[in-house]
Amino acid sequence: MAAFHVMAGADHTFTRPAIRKIGVADLVDALKLGLDDFREKPSHYVFLCLMYPIAGIALPLWSSGANLLPLLFPLMSGFALLGPLAAIGLYEISMRREKGMDTSWRHAFDVRFSPALPSIIVVGLMLFAFFIVWLVVAQTIYVAFFGDAVPVTLSSFISNVLTTPQGMAMMFWGNLVGFVFAVVVLATTIVTFPLLLDRDVGAVAAVDASLRATLLNPVPIAIWGVMVAALLVIGTIPIFAGLAVVMPILGHATWHLYRKLVVPAGAH
């Protein structure tokens, strides 16, 4: 059973794993390795990530039916903030393949047996908090430019956003604030969940490792963020179905990026 040690690791000490400097070539290699993992049993991974295209279609329908059209884009873009947590089963599969263990899809749920489960839950709650705050901020930005009026139809909403000065200003500030949220999530989770699966160092130490990895490799991590964003956009075509392929590849690639960024325990 997982013990509740979030601030420190299993040995009750605050461990700071060593971080490596990486280059752009390492990012490309991580993607290639992620693609290799996906190719081994792609049907399993598409099954696991079917939630992404389903959610991508369901969110716009839900927001439209609930008169929440102003939150349409924040919901769709903010959903990516939860990606590091949602891909945790894929990290498990990549770790098992690395060790030569069985990689059947059912093992993607083995995270429930992880000794670091309490820490994983805590960081997951942090991501949900970011998601909720992003929605609140996005709604506040909309109200600042358009007031409390709710658009009647999707077409009128799009027209107001794309053809009015208020709409252009709202897009500018919304994208700017959204970019800040994305940077914060990337910097705090780039290796957090893979590290917790690999070593029970505690939530604080895992987030600290992600921040140090980002500060030591600002350009590669920034490029990685752009690559992820571009692939996610590509994955939305057509009707988000591509995410069922893009998401597992990115999930596996994130595991291999973790291996390149964090020095293994006991290594020098």
PyRosetta script that sets phi, psi and omega in degrees:
from pyrosetta import init, pose_from_sequence

init()
pose = pose_from_sequence("MAAFHVMAGADHTFTRPAIRKIGVADLVDALKLGLDDFREKPSHYVFLCLMYPIAGIALPLWSSGANLLPLLFPLMSGFALLGPLAAIGLYEISMRREKGMDTSWRHAFDVRFSPALPSIIVVGLMLFAFFIVWLVVAQTIYVAFFGDAVPVTLSSFISNVLTTPQGMAMMFWGNLVGFVFAVVVLATTIVTFPLLLDRDVGAVAAVDASLRATLLNPVPIAIWGVMVAALLVIGTIPIFAGLAVVMPILGHATWHLYRKLVVPAGAH")
pose.set_psi(1, 141.9)
pose.set_omega(1, -178.6)
pose.set_phi(2, -70.2)
pose.set_psi(2, 132.8)
pose.set_omega(2, 177.0)
pose.set_phi(3, -88.1)
pose.set_psi(3, 150.5)
pose.set_omega(3, -176.9)
pose.set_phi(4, -89.2)
pose.set_psi(4, 87.0)
pose.set_omega(4, 174.3)
pose.set_phi(5, -132.4)
pose.set_psi(5, 99.2)
pose.set_omega(5, -174.4)
pose.set_phi(6, -99.3)
pose.set_psi(6, -44.0)
pose.set_omega(6, -177.6)
pose.set_phi(7, -68.9)
pose.set_psi(7, -38.1)
pose.set_omega(7, -179.3)
pose.set_phi(8, -124.2)
pose.set_psi(8, 173.5)
pose.set_omega(8, -178.0)
pose.set_phi(9, -83.2)
pose.set_psi(9, -168.0)
pose.set_omega(9, -176.8)
pose.set_phi(10, -63.0)
pose.set_psi(10, -28.2)
pose.set_omega(10, 179.8)
pose.set_phi(11, -92.5)
pose.set_psi(11, 11.5)
pose.set_omega(11, 176.1)
pose.set_phi(12, 65.5)
pose.set_psi(12, 23.8)
pose.set_omega(12, 174.8)
pose.set_phi(13, -120.3)
pose.set_psi(13, 155.2)
pose.set_omega(13, 178.9)
pose.set_phi(14, -89.1)
pose.set_psi(14, 106.4)
pose.set_omega(14, -176.9)
pose.set_phi(15, -97.1)
pose.set_psi(15, 137.4)
pose.set_omega(15, 176.7)
pose.set_phi(16, -118.9)
pose.set_psi(16, 94.5)
pose.set_omega(16, 179.8)
pose.set_phi(17, -57.7)
pose.set_psi(17, 143.7)
pose.set_omega(17, 179.0)
pose.set_phi(18, -70.1)
pose.set_psi(18, 144.9)
pose.set_omega(18, -177.4)
pose.set_phi(19, -114.6)
pose.set_psi(19, 139.9)
pose.set_omega(19, 177.7)
pose.set_phi(20, -98.9)
pose.set_psi(20, 155.8)
pose.set_omega(20, 167.6)
pose.set_phi(21, -85.6)
pose.set_psi(21, 138.7)
pose.set_omega(21, 179.3)
pose.set_phi(22, -127.2)
pose.set_psi(22, 170.7)
pose.set_omega(22, 178.1)
pose.set_phi(23, -125.3)
pose.set_psi(23, 179.9)
pose.set_omega(23, -179.0)
pose.set_phi(24, -61.4)
pose.set_psi(24, -35.1)
pose.set_omega(24, 179.3)
pose.set_phi(25, -59.7)
pose.set_psi(25, -33.5)
pose.set_omega(25, 178.4)
pose.set_phi(26, -67.1)
pose.set_psi(26, -34.4)
pose.set_omega(26, 177.8)
pose.set_phi(27, -65.0)
pose.set_psi(27, -44.7)
pose.set_omega(27, 179.2)
pose.set_phi(28, -63.2)
pose.set_psi(28, -41.4)
pose.set_omega(28, 179.5)
pose.set_phi(29, -65.6)
pose.set_psi(29, -38.7)
pose.set_omega(29, 178.2)
pose.set_phi(30, -61.4)
pose.set_psi(30, -40.8)
pose.set_omega(30, 177.5)
pose.set_phi(31, -64.4)
pose.set_psi(31, -41.9)
pose.set_omega(31, 179.0)
pose.set_phi(32, -62.3)
pose.set_psi(32, -42.8)
pose.set_omega(32, 178.9)
pose.set_phi(33, -66.3)
pose.set_psi(33, -36.8)
pose.set_omega(33, 176.6)
pose.set_phi(34, -64.1)
pose.set_psi(34, -39.0)
pose.set_omega(34, 177.4)
pose.set_phi(35, -65.8)
pose.set_psi(35, -37.5)
pose.set_omega(35, 177.5)
pose.set_phi(36, -62.4)
pose.set_psi(36, -43.0)
pose.set_omega(36, 178.4)
pose.set_phi(37, -61.9)
pose.set_psi(37, -42.0)
pose.set_omega(37, -179.3)
pose.set_phi(38, -64.4)
pose.set_psi(38, -39.1)
pose.set_omega(38, -176.9)
pose.set_phi(39, -67.7)
pose.set_psi(39, -23.9)
pose.set_omega(39, -176.7)
pose.set_phi(40, -59.1)
pose.set_psi(40, -50.0)
pose.set_omega(40, 178.3)
pose.set_phi(41, -144.9)
pose.set_psi(41, 71.0)
pose.set_omega(41, -173.1)
pose.set_phi(42, -61.8)
pose.set_psi(42, -32.5)
pose.set_omega(42, -178.0)
pose.set_phi(43, -61.8)
pose.set_psi(43, -35.3)
pose.set_omega(43, 178.6)
pose.set_phi(44, -65.4)
pose.set_psi(44, -41.8)
pose.set_omega(44, -176.1)
pose.set_phi(45, -73.7)
pose.set_psi(45, -37.0)
pose.set_omega(45, 175.9)
pose.set_phi(46, -62.0)
pose.set_psi(46, -38.7)
pose.set_omega(46, 177.9)
pose.set_phi(47, -61.6)
pose.set_psi(47, -46.3)
pose.set_omega(47, -178.3)
pose.set_phi(48, -63.4)
pose.set_psi(48, -33.4)
pose.set_omega(48, -174.5)
pose.set_phi(49, -101.3)
pose.set_psi(49, 12.3)
pose.set_omega(49, 178.4)
pose.set_phi(50, -61.9)
pose.set_psi(50, -22.8)
pose.set_omega(50, 178.8)
pose.set_phi(51, -59.8)
pose.set_psi(51, -28.6)
pose.set_omega(51, -175.8)
pose.set_phi(52, -69.2)
pose.set_psi(52, -53.6)
pose.set_omega(52, 177.0)
pose.set_phi(53, -64.6)
pose.set_psi(53, -34.8)
pose.set_omega(53, 178.2)
pose.set_phi(54, -62.3)
pose.set_psi(54, -47.6)
pose.set_omega(54, 179.3)
pose.set_phi(55, -65.0)
pose.set_psi(55, -36.5)
pose.set_omega(55, -179.6)
pose.set_phi(56, -63.2)
pose.set_psi(56, -32.7)
pose.set_omega(56, 177.8)
pose.set_phi(57, -83.5)
pose.set_psi(57, -38.9)
pose.set_omega(57, -175.3)
pose.set_phi(58, -68.9)
pose.set_psi(58, -38.2)
pose.set_omega(58, -176.9)
pose.set_phi(59, -59.9)
pose.set_psi(59, -47.9)
pose.set_omega(59, 177.6)
pose.set_phi(60, -62.3)
pose.set_psi(60, -40.2)
pose.set_omega(60, 180.0)
pose.set_phi(61, -63.9)
pose.set_psi(61, -42.7)
pose.set_omega(61, 180.0)
pose.set_phi(62, -64.8)
pose.set_psi(62, -44.6)
pose.set_omega(62, -177.7)
pose.set_phi(63, -66.0)
pose.set_psi(63, -34.1)
pose.set_omega(63, 179.2)
pose.set_phi(64, -69.3)
pose.set_psi(64, -45.8)
pose.set_omega(64, -178.2)
pose.set_phi(65, -68.5)
pose.set_psi(65, -25.8)
pose.set_omega(65, -177.5)
pose.set_phi(66, -99.0)
pose.set_psi(66, 16.7)
pose.set_omega(66, -179.0)
pose.set_phi(67, 55.8)
pose.set_psi(67, 37.8)
pose.set_omega(67, 179.0)
pose.set_phi(68, -114.3)
pose.set_psi(68, 33.1)
pose.set_omega(68, -178.8)
pose.set_phi(69, -54.4)
pose.set_psi(69, -36.9)
pose.set_omega(69, 178.0)
pose.set_phi(70, -59.7)
pose.set_psi(70, -21.4)
pose.set_omega(70, 180.0)
pose.set_phi(71, -97.2)
pose.set_psi(71, 7.3)
pose.set_omega(71, -178.1)
pose.set_phi(72, -57.5)
pose.set_psi(72, -56.5)
pose.set_omega(72, -179.0)
pose.set_phi(73, -67.8)
pose.set_psi(73, -43.8)
pose.set_omega(73, 176.8)
pose.set_phi(74, -57.7)
pose.set_psi(74, -37.5)
pose.set_omega(74, 178.5)
pose.set_phi(75, -65.5)
pose.set_psi(75, -45.7)
pose.set_omega(75, -177.1)
pose.set_phi(76, -67.6)
pose.set_psi(76, -44.6)
pose.set_omega(76, -179.9)
pose.set_phi(77, -74.5)
pose.set_psi(77, -36.7)
pose.set_omega(77, -179.5)
pose.set_phi(78, -68.6)
pose.set_psi(78, -23.9)
pose.set_omega(78, 177.8)
pose.set_phi(79, -59.1)
pose.set_psi(79, -30.6)
pose.set_omega(79, 179.5)
pose.set_phi(80, -67.7)
pose.set_psi(80, -22.0)
pose.set_omega(80, 178.3)
pose.set_phi(81, -63.9)
pose.set_psi(81, -24.8)
pose.set_omega(81, -179.4)
pose.set_phi(82, -90.0)
pose.set_psi(82, -2.8)
pose.set_omega(82, -177.2)
pose.set_phi(83, -54.3)
pose.set_psi(83, -45.4)
pose.set_omega(83, -179.5)
pose.set_phi(84, -56.9)
pose.set_psi(84, -35.0)
pose.set_omega(84, 178.4)
pose.set_phi(85, -77.3)
pose.set_psi(85, -43.5)
pose.set_omega(85, -176.8)
pose.set_phi(86, -63.8)
pose.set_psi(86, -25.5)
pose.set_omega(86, -177.0)
pose.set_phi(87, -89.3)
pose.set_psi(87, 8.4)
pose.set_omega(87, -172.3)
pose.set_phi(88, -63.9)
pose.set_psi(88, -32.0)
pose.set_omega(88, 176.9)
pose.set_phi(89, -64.9)
pose.set_psi(89, -31.2)
pose.set_omega(89, 178.2)
pose.set_phi(90, -71.8)
pose.set_psi(90, -34.6)
pose.set_omega(90, 174.9)
pose.set_phi(91, -61.8)
pose.set_psi(91, -39.9)
pose.set_omega(91, 179.7)
pose.set_phi(92, -61.0)
pose.set_psi(92, -43.0)
pose.set_omega(92, -179.7)
pose.set_phi(93, -64.9)
pose.set_psi(93, -43.6)
pose.set_omega(93, 179.2)
pose.set_phi(94, -63.3)
pose.set_psi(94, -39.8)
pose.set_omega(94, 179.1)
pose.set_phi(95, -64.1)
pose.set_psi(95, -42.0)
pose.set_omega(95, -179.5)
pose.set_phi(96, -67.1)
pose.set_psi(96, -39.5)
pose.set_omega(96, 178.6)
pose.set_phi(97, -65.2)
pose.set_psi(97, -38.5)
pose.set_omega(97, 178.1)
pose.set_phi(98, -60.0)
pose.set_psi(98, -35.1)
pose.set_omega(98, -178.5)
pose.set_phi(99, -90.6)
pose.set_psi(99, 1.6)
pose.set_omega(99, 179.8)
pose.set_phi(100, 74.7)
pose.set_psi(100, 23.7)
pose.set_omega(100, -179.0)
pose.set_phi(101, -94.3)
pose.set_psi(101, 172.3)
pose.set_omega(101, 178.3)
pose.set_phi(102, -63.0)
pose.set_psi(102, 132.5)
pose.set_omega(102, -177.8)
pose.set_phi(103, -113.7)
pose.set_psi(103, 27.8)
pose.set_omega(103, 176.0)
pose.set_phi(104, -58.5)
pose.set_psi(104, 147.4)
pose.set_omega(104, -172.8)
pose.set_phi(105, -58.1)
pose.set_psi(105, -28.4)
pose.set_omega(105, -178.3)
pose.set_phi(106, -61.1)
pose.set_psi(106, -23.7)
pose.set_omega(106, -179.5)
pose.set_phi(107, -72.6)
pose.set_psi(107, -12.2)
pose.set_omega(107, 176.5)
pose.set_phi(108, -62.7)
pose.set_psi(108, -20.8)
pose.set_omega(108, -179.5)
pose.set_phi(109, -95.8)
pose.set_psi(109, 5.8)
pose.set_omega(109, -179.5)
pose.set_phi(110, -69.1)
pose.set_psi(110, -8.3)
pose.set_omega(110, 178.9)
pose.set_phi(111, -58.6)
pose.set_psi(111, -24.9)
pose.set_omega(111, -179.9)
pose.set_phi(112, -65.4)
pose.set_psi(112, -16.6)
pose.set_omega(112, 178.0)
pose.set_phi(113, -96.2)
pose.set_psi(113, -2.7)
pose.set_omega(113, -175.5)
pose.set_phi(114, -66.1)
pose.set_psi(114, 136.1)
pose.set_omega(114, 176.2)
pose.set_phi(115, -64.7)
pose.set_psi(115, -17.9)
pose.set_omega(115, -180.0)
pose.set_phi(116, -93.5)
pose.set_psi(116, 12.3)
pose.set_omega(116, -176.4)
pose.set_phi(117, -54.4)
pose.set_psi(117, -43.2)
pose.set_omega(117, 177.8)
pose.set_phi(118, -59.4)
pose.set_psi(118, -40.3)
pose.set_omega(118, 178.6)
pose.set_phi(119, -66.3)
pose.set_psi(119, -39.7)
pose.set_omega(119, 178.3)
pose.set_phi(120, -62.3)
pose.set_psi(120, -40.9)
pose.set_omega(120, 178.8)
pose.set_phi(121, -63.7)
pose.set_psi(121, -42.5)
pose.set_omega(121, -179.3)
pose.set_phi(122, -61.4)
pose.set_psi(122, -46.5)
pose.set_omega(122, 179.7)
pose.set_phi(123, -67.8)
pose.set_psi(123, -35.6)
pose.set_omega(123, 176.1)
pose.set_phi(124, -61.3)
pose.set_psi(124, -41.5)
pose.set_omega(124, 176.7)
pose.set_phi(125, -63.3)
pose.set_psi(125, -34.8)
pose.set_omega(125, 176.2)
pose.set_phi(126, -61.1)
pose.set_psi(126, -42.8)
pose.set_omega(126, 179.3)
pose.set_phi(127, -65.4)
pose.set_psi(127, -41.3)
pose.set_omega(127, 177.1)
pose.set_phi(128, -62.3)
pose.set_psi(128, -37.0)
pose.set_omega(128, 177.4)
pose.set_phi(129, -63.4)
pose.set_psi(129, -42.8)
pose.set_omega(129, 175.7)
pose.set_phi(130, -58.8)
pose.set_psi(130, -42.7)
pose.set_omega(130, -178.4)
pose.set_phi(131, -62.1)
pose.set_psi(131, -46.8)
pose.set_omega(131, -179.2)
pose.set_phi(132, -65.5)
pose.set_psi(132, -43.7)
pose.set_omega(132, 179.4)
pose.set_phi(133, -62.5)
pose.set_psi(133, -40.3)
pose.set_omega(133, 178.2)
pose.set_phi(134, -60.0)
pose.set_psi(134, -42.4)
pose.set_omega(134, 179.3)
pose.set_phi(135, -64.4)
pose.set_psi(135, -41.2)
pose.set_omega(135, 179.4)
pose.set_phi(136, -64.2)
pose.set_psi(136, -44.5)
pose.set_omega(136, 179.8)
pose.set_phi(137, -64.8)
pose.set_psi(137, -42.4)
pose.set_omega(137, 179.4)
pose.set_phi(138, -61.5)
pose.set_psi(138, -41.9)
pose.set_omega(138, 177.9)
pose.set_phi(139, -64.3)
pose.set_psi(139, -38.8)
pose.set_omega(139, 178.7)
pose.set_phi(140, -63.6)
pose.set_psi(140, -41.0)
pose.set_omega(140, 178.0)
pose.set_phi(141, -63.5)
pose.set_psi(141, -43.1)
pose.set_omega(141, 179.0)
pose.set_phi(142, -60.7)
pose.set_psi(142, -47.3)
pose.set_omega(142, -178.7)
pose.set_phi(143, -63.1)
pose.set_psi(143, -34.4)
pose.set_omega(143, -179.7)
pose.set_phi(144, -62.4)
pose.set_psi(144, -30.4)
pose.set_omega(144, -177.1)
pose.set_phi(145, -103.8)
pose.set_psi(145, -28.2)
pose.set_omega(145, -176.3)
pose.set_phi(146, -120.9)
pose.set_psi(146, -2.6)
pose.set_omega(146, -179.2)
pose.set_phi(147, 74.3)
pose.set_psi(147, -161.5)
pose.set_omega(147, -176.2)
pose.set_phi(148, -87.6)
pose.set_psi(148, -2.0)
pose.set_omega(148, -177.7)
pose.set_phi(149, -65.3)
pose.set_psi(149, 134.2)
pose.set_omega(149, 179.6)
pose.set_phi(150, -99.2)
pose.set_psi(150, 127.0)
pose.set_omega(150, 179.0)
pose.set_phi(151, -60.7)
pose.set_psi(151, 141.8)
pose.set_omega(151, -176.0)
pose.set_phi(152, -74.5)
pose.set_psi(152, -42.9)
pose.set_omega(152, -177.6)
pose.set_phi(153, -131.2)
pose.set_psi(153, 164.3)
pose.set_omega(153, 177.8)
pose.set_phi(154, -64.0)
pose.set_psi(154, -39.6)
pose.set_omega(154, -179.2)
pose.set_phi(155, -65.1)
pose.set_psi(155, -40.8)
pose.set_omega(155, 178.8)
pose.set_phi(156, -67.5)
pose.set_psi(156, -36.4)
pose.set_omega(156, 177.9)
pose.set_phi(157, -63.7)
pose.set_psi(157, -47.6)
pose.set_omega(157, 179.9)
pose.set_phi(158, -62.3)
pose.set_psi(158, -40.4)
pose.set_omega(158, 179.1)
pose.set_phi(159, -62.5)
pose.set_psi(159, -43.6)
pose.set_omega(159, 179.7)
pose.set_phi(160, -63.3)
pose.set_psi(160, -37.2)
pose.set_omega(160, -177.9)
pose.set_phi(161, -72.4)
pose.set_psi(161, -40.3)
pose.set_omega(161, -171.6)
pose.set_phi(162, -92.1)
pose.set_psi(162, -16.3)
pose.set_omega(162, -172.7)
pose.set_phi(163, -121.0)
pose.set_psi(163, 4.5)
pose.set_omega(163, 180.0)
pose.set_phi(164, -120.9)
pose.set_psi(164, 152.5)
pose.set_omega(164, 177.4)
pose.set_phi(165, -59.1)
pose.set_psi(165, -37.5)
pose.set_omega(165, 178.7)
pose.set_phi(166, -63.4)
pose.set_psi(166, -39.6)
pose.set_omega(166, -179.8)
pose.set_phi(167, -65.6)
pose.set_psi(167, -41.8)
pose.set_omega(167, 179.4)
pose.set_phi(168, -65.5)
pose.set_psi(168, -41.1)
pose.set_omega(168, 178.7)
pose.set_phi(169, -65.7)
pose.set_psi(169, -40.1)
pose.set_omega(169, 178.8)
pose.set_phi(170, -62.7)
pose.set_psi(170, -42.2)
pose.set_omega(170, 178.7)
pose.set_phi(171, -62.9)
pose.set_psi(171, -40.0)
pose.set_omega(171, -179.5)
pose.set_phi(172, -61.3)
pose.set_psi(172, -53.2)
pose.set_omega(172, -177.0)
pose.set_phi(173, -69.9)
pose.set_psi(173, -35.8)
pose.set_omega(173, 178.1)
pose.set_phi(174, -63.8)
pose.set_psi(174, -44.6)
pose.set_omega(174, 179.1)
pose.set_phi(175, -67.8)
pose.set_psi(175, -35.8)
pose.set_omega(175, 179.2)
pose.set_phi(176, -65.1)
pose.set_psi(176, -47.3)
pose.set_omega(176, 179.6)
pose.set_phi(177, -67.1)
pose.set_psi(177, -40.0)
pose.set_omega(177, 177.6)
pose.set_phi(178, -61.2)
pose.set_psi(178, -36.8)
pose.set_omega(178, 177.4)
pose.set_phi(179, -62.9)
pose.set_psi(179, -40.1)
pose.set_omega(179, 178.8)
pose.set_phi(180, -63.1)
pose.set_psi(180, -44.6)
pose.set_omega(180, 178.0)
pose.set_phi(181, -60.3)
pose.set_psi(181, -44.0)
pose.set_omega(181, -178.8)
pose.set_phi(182, -62.5)
pose.set_psi(182, -41.3)
pose.set_omega(182, 179.7)
pose.set_phi(183, -64.2)
pose.set_psi(183, -42.8)
pose.set_omega(183, -179.8)
pose.set_phi(184, -62.9)
pose.set_psi(184, -44.8)
pose.set_omega(184, -179.8)
pose.set_phi(185, -65.9)
pose.set_psi(185, -42.8)
pose.set_omega(185, 179.2)
pose.set_phi(186, -61.1)
pose.set_psi(186, -45.6)
pose.set_omega(186, -176.4)
pose.set_phi(187, -67.6)
pose.set_psi(187, -30.0)
pose.set_omega(187, -175.8)
pose.set_phi(188, -94.8)
pose.set_psi(188, -7.5)
pose.set_omega(188, -176.1)
pose.set_phi(189, -132.4)
pose.set_psi(189, 7.0)
pose.set_omega(189, -174.1)
pose.set_phi(190, -56.2)
pose.set_psi(190, -35.5)
pose.set_omega(190, 176.5)
pose.set_phi(191, -127.2)
pose.set_psi(191, 3.9)
pose.set_omega(191, -170.9)
pose.set_phi(192, -58.8)
pose.set_psi(192, -56.2)
pose.set_omega(192, -175.7)
pose.set_phi(193, -70.2)
pose.set_psi(193, -43.1)
pose.set_omega(193, 175.0)
pose.set_phi(194, -59.2)
pose.set_psi(194, -39.4)
pose.set_omega(194, 179.7)
pose.set_phi(195, -64.0)
pose.set_psi(195, -42.1)
pose.set_omega(195, 179.9)
pose.set_phi(196, -66.3)
pose.set_psi(196, -35.2)
pose.set_omega(196, 175.7)
pose.set_phi(197, -67.1)
pose.set_psi(197, -38.1)
pose.set_omega(197, -175.7)
pose.set_phi(198, -79.7)
pose.set_psi(198, -40.4)
pose.set_omega(198, -177.3)
pose.set_phi(199, -142.9)
pose.set_psi(199, 132.0)
pose.set_omega(199, -179.3)
pose.set_phi(200, -83.0)
pose.set_psi(200, 78.2)
pose.set_omega(200, -176.3)
pose.set_phi(201, -93.9)
pose.set_psi(201, -9.2)
pose.set_omega(201, -176.2)
pose.set_phi(202, 98.1)
pose.set_psi(202, 149.4)
pose.set_omega(202, -175.7)
pose.set_phi(203, -61.2)
pose.set_psi(203, -43.1)
pose.set_omega(203, -176.8)
pose.set_phi(204, -64.3)
pose.set_psi(204, -44.3)
pose.set_omega(204, 179.9)
pose.set_phi(205, -65.7)
pose.set_psi(205, -35.4)
pose.set_omega(205, -179.8)
pose.set_phi(206, -68.2)
pose.set_psi(206, -43.9)
pose.set_omega(206, 177.4)
pose.set_phi(207, -65.4)
pose.set_psi(207, -39.6)
pose.set_omega(207, 177.2)
pose.set_phi(208, -60.2)
pose.set_psi(208, -40.2)
pose.set_omega(208, 178.8)
pose.set_phi(209, -64.2)
pose.set_psi(209, -39.5)
pose.set_omega(209, 178.2)
pose.set_phi(210, -64.2)
pose.set_psi(210, -42.9)
pose.set_omega(210, 179.1)
pose.set_phi(211, -64.4)
pose.set_psi(211, -41.5)
pose.set_omega(211, 179.4)
pose.set_phi(212, -67.9)
pose.set_psi(212, -37.1)
pose.set_omega(212, 177.3)
pose.set_phi(213, -63.3)
pose.set_psi(213, -39.0)
pose.set_omega(213, 179.6)
pose.set_phi(214, -68.6)
pose.set_psi(214, -44.1)
pose.set_omega(214, -178.6)
pose.set_phi(215, -68.0)
pose.set_psi(215, -32.8)
pose.set_omega(215, 179.5)
pose.set_phi(216, -78.3)
pose.set_psi(216, -25.7)
pose.set_omega(216, -177.3)
pose.set_phi(217, -130.4)
pose.set_psi(217, 58.0)
pose.set_omega(217, -174.1)
pose.set_phi(218, -61.3)
pose.set_psi(218, -41.2)
pose.set_omega(218, -178.0)
pose.set_phi(219, -70.9)
pose.set_psi(219, -50.4)
pose.set_omega(219, 177.5)
pose.set_phi(220, -58.8)
pose.set_psi(220, -40.4)
pose.set_omega(220, -179.6)
pose.set_phi(221, -67.1)
pose.set_psi(221, -38.3)
pose.set_omega(221, 177.0)
pose.set_phi(222, -63.4)
pose.set_psi(222, -42.4)
pose.set_omega(222, 178.5)
pose.set_phi(223, -64.6)
pose.set_psi(223, -40.2)
pose.set_omega(223, 177.5)
pose.set_phi(224, -59.5)
pose.set_psi(224, -43.7)
pose.set_omega(224, 178.8)
pose.set_phi(225, -60.6)
pose.set_psi(225, -41.6)
pose.set_omega(225, 178.1)
pose.set_phi(226, -65.5)
pose.set_psi(226, -41.6)
pose.set_omega(226, 178.7)
pose.set_phi(227, -61.4)
pose.set_psi(227, -44.4)
pose.set_omega(227, -179.9)
pose.set_phi(228, -62.9)
pose.set_psi(228, -46.1)
pose.set_omega(228, -179.7)
pose.set_phi(229, -60.7)
pose.set_psi(229, -43.4)
pose.set_omega(229, -179.3)
pose.set_phi(230, -63.5)
pose.set_psi(230, -43.5)
pose.set_omega(230, -179.2)
pose.set_phi(231, -67.4)
pose.set_psi(231, -35.0)
pose.set_omega(231, 177.4)
pose.set_phi(232, -65.9)
pose.set_psi(232, -40.1)
pose.set_omega(232, 177.3)
pose.set_phi(233, -63.4)
pose.set_psi(233, -45.2)
pose.set_omega(233, 177.7)
pose.set_phi(234, -60.4)
pose.set_psi(234, -37.3)
pose.set_omega(234, -178.5)
pose.set_phi(235, -67.2)
pose.set_psi(235, -18.2)
pose.set_omega(235, 179.0)
pose.set_phi(236, -77.7)
pose.set_psi(236, -4.7)
pose.set_omega(236, -178.1)
pose.set_phi(237, -108.4)
pose.set_psi(237, 127.2)
pose.set_omega(237, -8.8)
pose.set_phi(238, -90.1)
pose.set_psi(238, 148.0)
pose.set_omega(238, 178.4)
pose.set_phi(239, 36.8)
pose.set_psi(239, 45.0)
pose.set_omega(239, 173.1)
pose.set_phi(240, 71.7)
pose.set_psi(240, 1.0)
pose.set_omega(240, -176.9)
pose.set_phi(241, -64.6)
pose.set_psi(241, -30.5)
pose.set_omega(241, -179.2)
pose.set_phi(242, -63.8)
pose.set_psi(242, -19.3)
pose.set_omega(242, 179.5)
pose.set_phi(243, -65.5)
pose.set_psi(243, -24.1)
pose.set_omega(243, 179.1)
pose.set_phi(244, -66.9)
pose.set_psi(244, -16.6)
pose.set_omega(244, 175.4)
pose.set_phi(245, -105.2)
pose.set_psi(245, -43.5)
pose.set_omega(245, -176.6)
pose.set_phi(246, -63.9)
pose.set_psi(246, -45.1)
pose.set_omega(246, -175.4)
pose.set_phi(247, -62.0)
pose.set_psi(247, -46.9)
pose.set_omega(247, 178.6)
pose.set_phi(248, -64.7)
pose.set_psi(248, -36.7)
pose.set_omega(248, 178.2)
pose.set_phi(249, -62.4)
pose.set_psi(249, -45.3)
pose.set_omega(249, 178.8)
pose.set_phi(250, -65.4)
pose.set_psi(250, -37.4)
pose.set_omega(250, 178.7)
pose.set_phi(251, -62.4)
pose.set_psi(251, -48.0)
pose.set_omega(251, 177.8)
pose.set_phi(252, -63.8)
pose.set_psi(252, -41.7)
pose.set_omega(252, -178.6)
pose.set_phi(253, -62.9)
pose.set_psi(253, -34.3)
pose.set_omega(253, 178.6)
pose.set_phi(254, -64.0)
pose.set_psi(254, -36.8)
pose.set_omega(254, 175.7)
pose.set_phi(255, -60.6)
pose.set_psi(255, -45.8)
pose.set_omega(255, -178.1)
pose.set_phi(256, -70.3)
pose.set_psi(256, -30.7)
pose.set_omega(256, 174.2)
pose.set_phi(257, -65.6)
pose.set_psi(257, -39.5)
pose.set_omega(257, 175.8)
pose.set_phi(258, -58.0)
pose.set_psi(258, -44.0)
pose.set_omega(258, 179.7)
pose.set_phi(259, -61.5)
pose.set_psi(259, -32.0)
pose.set_omega(259, -179.8)
pose.set_phi(260, -79.5)
pose.set_psi(260, -29.5)
pose.set_omega(260, -175.7)
pose.set_phi(261, -87.7)
pose.set_psi(261, -35.2)
pose.set_omega(261, -173.4)
pose.set_phi(262, -108.3)
pose.set_psi(262, 127.8)
pose.set_omega(262, 178.2)
pose.set_phi(263, -70.1)
pose.set_psi(263, 130.1)
pose.set_omega(263, -179.4)
pose.set_phi(264, -58.8)
pose.set_psi(264, 153.0)
pose.set_omega(264, 178.3)
pose.set_phi(265, -59.9)
pose.set_psi(265, 132.8)
pose.set_omega(265, 178.5)
pose.set_phi(266, 85.7)
pose.set_psi(266, -9.0)
pose.set_omega(266, 178.4)
pose.set_phi(267, -85.4)
pose.set_psi(267, 159.6)
pose.set_omega(267, -179.7)
pose.set_phi(268, -122.7)
pose.dump_pdb("model.pdb")
